[in-house]
Amino acid sequence: MLVGEVCENCGYKMFPPRGVCPECQAPARVPESALYTVPLMAMKEGALMTAQLGDAESDKVEVGMLVEMVARRLR
């Protein structure tokens, strides 16, 4: 799922969401759904992969921790 936002001050469309509008410099409200962790994972087979880390709090994520890949239907 891709999430963007529209500046409430000037109407500028942003992707990805940012904390400040690049057009008018107004503070922007970042949607809760846009806040997630994207780790770089090394697979056993040697490939590197990125994906949304869904069931872990960002402040509890550590380098080298084991993760399990689970496919989910979002909609």
C-alpha beads as a LAMMPS data file, in Angstrom:
LAMMPS data file: protein, C-alpha beads

75 atoms
74 bonds

1 atom types
1 bond types

-500.0 500.0 xlo xhi
-500.0 500.0 ylo yhi
-500.0 500.0 zlo zhi

Masses

1 110.0

Atoms # bond

1 1 1 0.000 0.000 0.000
2 1 1 1.390 3.413 -0.924
3 1 1 0.441 6.357 1.285
4 1 1 0.890 10.013 0.422
5 1 1 -0.557 13.211 1.821
6 1 1 -1.851 16.619 0.795
7 1 1 -0.577 19.735 2.598
8 1 1 -3.473 21.275 4.527
9 1 1 -1.909 24.736 4.047
10 1 1 -1.196 24.918 0.284
11 1 1 -2.622 21.700 -1.221
12 1 1 0.772 20.351 -2.384
13 1 1 0.679 16.552 -2.901
14 1 1 3.552 14.684 -1.232
15 1 1 4.882 11.156 -1.530
16 1 1 6.133 9.841 0.741
17 1 1 4.509 11.806 3.595
18 1 1 6.879 14.287 5.220
19 1 1 6.951 16.253 8.454
20 1 1 7.208 19.575 6.565
21 1 1 5.694 20.573 3.224
22 1 1 8.525 21.093 0.683
23 1 1 6.409 23.718 -1.134
24 1 1 5.331 26.095 1.677
25 1 1 7.341 24.731 4.655
26 1 1 4.169 24.266 6.756
27 1 1 4.232 21.445 9.316
28 1 1 2.459 18.395 7.874
29 1 1 0.336 15.813 9.633
30 1 1 1.772 12.380 8.881
31 1 1 -0.951 9.699 8.745
32 1 1 -0.521 6.954 11.364
33 1 1 -0.602 4.341 8.577
34 1 1 2.546 5.900 7.055
35 1 1 4.649 5.228 10.154
36 1 1 6.243 1.798 9.925
37 1 1 9.670 0.146 9.987
38 1 1 11.272 -1.161 6.784
39 1 1 14.251 -3.398 7.604
40 1 1 16.916 -4.727 5.239
41 1 1 16.772 -8.490 5.794
42 1 1 19.346 -11.104 4.813
43 1 1 17.669 -14.336 3.757
44 1 1 19.251 -17.746 4.533
45 1 1 19.798 -18.172 0.786
46 1 1 21.896 -14.978 0.688
47 1 1 19.425 -12.565 -0.925
48 1 1 18.700 -9.180 0.660
49 1 1 15.068 -8.080 0.937
50 1 1 13.062 -5.178 2.334
51 1 1 9.501 -5.377 3.614
52 1 1 7.229 -3.677 6.105
53 1 1 7.880 -4.927 9.642
54 1 1 4.350 -5.266 10.951
55 1 1 4.252 -6.758 14.426
56 1 1 7.194 -5.125 16.179
57 1 1 7.534 -1.748 17.839
58 1 1 10.228 0.340 16.114
59 1 1 12.108 0.983 19.357
60 1 1 12.408 -2.776 19.964
61 1 1 13.952 -3.612 16.560
62 1 1 17.633 -4.576 16.724
63 1 1 20.309 -5.395 14.163
64 1 1 20.593 -9.167 13.798
65 1 1 17.187 -10.059 15.214
66 1 1 15.328 -12.939 13.582
67 1 1 12.096 -12.149 11.752
68 1 1 9.478 -14.310 10.076
69 1 1 7.951 -13.418 6.721
70 1 1 4.143 -13.535 6.710
71 1 1 1.987 -12.509 3.746
72 1 1 -1.157 -10.571 4.664
73 1 1 -4.102 -9.281 2.735
74 1 1 -4.482 -5.578 3.535
75 1 1 -7.778 -5.009 1.738

Bonds

1 1 1 2
2 1 2 3
3 1 3 4
4 1 4 5
5 1 5 6
6 1 6 7
7 1 7 8
8 1 8 9
9 1 9 10
10 1 10 11
11 1 11 12
12 1 12 13
13 1 13 14
14 1 14 15
15 1 15 16
16 1 16 17
17 1 17 18
18 1 18 19
19 1 19 20
20 1 20 21
21 1 21 22
22 1 22 23
23 1 23 24
24 1 24 25
25 1 25 26
26 1 26 27
27 1 27 28
28 1 28 29
29 1 29 30
30 1 30 31
31 1 31 32
32 1 32 33
33 1 33 34
34 1 34 35
35 1 35 36
36 1 36 37
37 1 37 38
38 1 38 39
39 1 39 40
40 1 40 41
41 1 41 42
42 1 42 43
43 1 43 44
44 1 44 45
45 1 45 46
46 1 46 47
47 1 47 48
48 1 48 49
49 1 49 50
50 1 50 51
51 1 51 52
52 1 52 53
53 1 53 54
54 1 54 55
55 1 55 56
56 1 56 57
57 1 57 58
58 1 58 59
59 1 59 60
60 1 60 61
61 1 61 62
62 1 62 63
63 1 63 64
64 1 64 65
65 1 65 66
66 1 66 67
67 1 67 68
68 1 68 69
69 1 69 70
70 1 70 71
71 1 71 72
72 1 72 73
73 1 73 74
74 1 74 75
